[in-house]
Amino acid sequence: MVDDEYELTPHKQLEELRHEIEILRKNPLHDTKESKDLLAAVDRLNASINTLIDMFKLAADDMKKGHEDSPVNMDPLLDRMGELERQNKIIAEGMVSLSDLVKKAHATNEPPRPNVFNPPPFKPMYNPPPPLMHSPEPRPMAPPPTPLDAPMPPPEDRRGLFNFRK
């Protein structure tokens, strides 16, 4: 046998350590208020996203049914709805993986990382303009345009819901 150093630990202390490990396995974030709030918020967010996806599916099904009777071509709209559904699914999967990362970070007790989503407030480097020198004679200003001289604005391109013309 090699000259390894070892220490005998009492059976009671081993049982206590095993019990603590089992508790940590069941709830890696412990029972802190912040961890409970975080998990509850992630659960609510997942439920909301799933409800939104279900709502989009129902709307798409209703539009397909109405599409058969309608003279308007709904294919571009249905394609957009399908794309939104795919994007929402990707967002939901990202939220779940983010939740898993937070759980892992709490389990390994990593030090907190700087928050890239809330950068420090922006402090503009503003140099005020130099004061104006007093001129001996005031310069005349151009008269404001009258309503008859003003050019007409271009007509508005009014579009309704889903980018269709009204």
N, C-alpha and C positions, 0 to 999 in steps of 0.2 A: 504494500500500500504506500502511496506517496504521502509525504508529510504535509497534508492539507489541514488547514485550521478549520475547525468546525465547532459549533456550539450546540449543546443540547437545549431544546426548548420544551417547556412543560406542555403537557397534553391540553390543559385548559387554555393556554395562550394560543395554541394552534387552532383550537375549536373557535375561539373568538375571531381570529383572523379569517378563518374559512367563512364564518357567518358574515363578517364585514364585506368580504369579496362577493358573496352571494347577493347581498343588498345592493352593492354597486352594479352588479350585472343586471339586476332587475330594473334599477333606476339610475342610469349613469349621470343624470343631471342633478341628483340629490333632490331634496324636497324644498328647494328655495323658492321664494315667491317669484323671482325673475324667471326661473326656468319653467315654472308652471304657466306663467303668463305667456312666455314665448311659445311653448307647445300649444297652448290654447289658441293663440293667434294664428299659428301655422295651420292648425286643424280647421279653424273658421275660414281661413283663406282657401284651403283646399276644397272645403265644402262649397264656398262661393264660386270658385272656378268650375267645379263640376256642375253646379246649377246653371252657370252661364253656358257651358258647353251643351248641356241638355236643352237649354232654351234655343240655342242656335240650331240644333238638330231639328227641333220641332218646327222652328220657323222655316228651315230649308224644306222640310217635308210638306208643310202647308203651301209653300211657294211652288213646289213641284206639282202639287195637285191643281193649284190655280193656273199653272203654266199651260196646261193642256187646253184650257178654255180661253186664255188671253191671247190677243193678237200681237202683244208686245213680246219681243224676244228677251227672255229672262236668262239665257245661258250665261252672259257675262256676270250677271248678279249672282247666279248660283256658283260660278267659279270663284268669285270673290268670297262668298260665304264659306266655301270649302277651304279656301286659303286661310281665312280667319280661324276656322276650326283647327286647322293644322298648327297655326301659330299659337293658339291658346293651349293646345296640348303640349307644345314644346315649353311654353312658359310654365305650365303646371308641373311638368317633369323637372324643370329647373328649380322650382320652388321646393319640391320634395328633396332634390339632391342638396339644396342649400340647407334645408332643415337637417338632413343627415350629417352634413359637415359641421353644423353647429353642435349637434349632439356629440359627435366625435371630439370636437374641440373641448367641450366641457368634460368629457370622459377622460381625456388625456391631460387636462388642466394646462393647456397651452396658454402662454401670456396673450393678452388681447392684442389684436393687430390694429393698426391705425385705421380709422373709418374713412374709406375713400369716397363714400357716398355723401358725407357731410364735411367738405373741406373747410378750412378756416375762412372767415369772412374776407371778402375782397377789399383791399385797401388801395384805392387808385393813387397813383403818383401824379398828383395834379399840381401844376405850377400855374398860379393865376397869371393872367396877362398883365403886362406892365401898365401902369396908369396912363391914360391918354393925356397928351399934352393939350393945353388949352389953345385952341386956334382963335385968332383975332376975329375972323368973320365966319358966321355959320354958313354951311353949304345948303343949298336948297334941296329939298327931297322931292322925289317924283310923286305925282298925285296917285292916290290909290286907284286901282282899276274900277271902273263903274260896271254895273251889271251888264250893260250893253257891250262894253269892250271885252268882257271876260269870255274866254272860249268855253264852249259847251263841253261838259264831261262826256266821255264815251258812254254809250248805252251799257247798262249792267247786263251781264250774262247771268241771268237768274236760273238757278238750277235747284231742284227740289231734293227730296230724299233719294239717296242712292245715285246722285249725280245725273238724274234725268231732267230734261227741260220742262219747265212749267207750261 
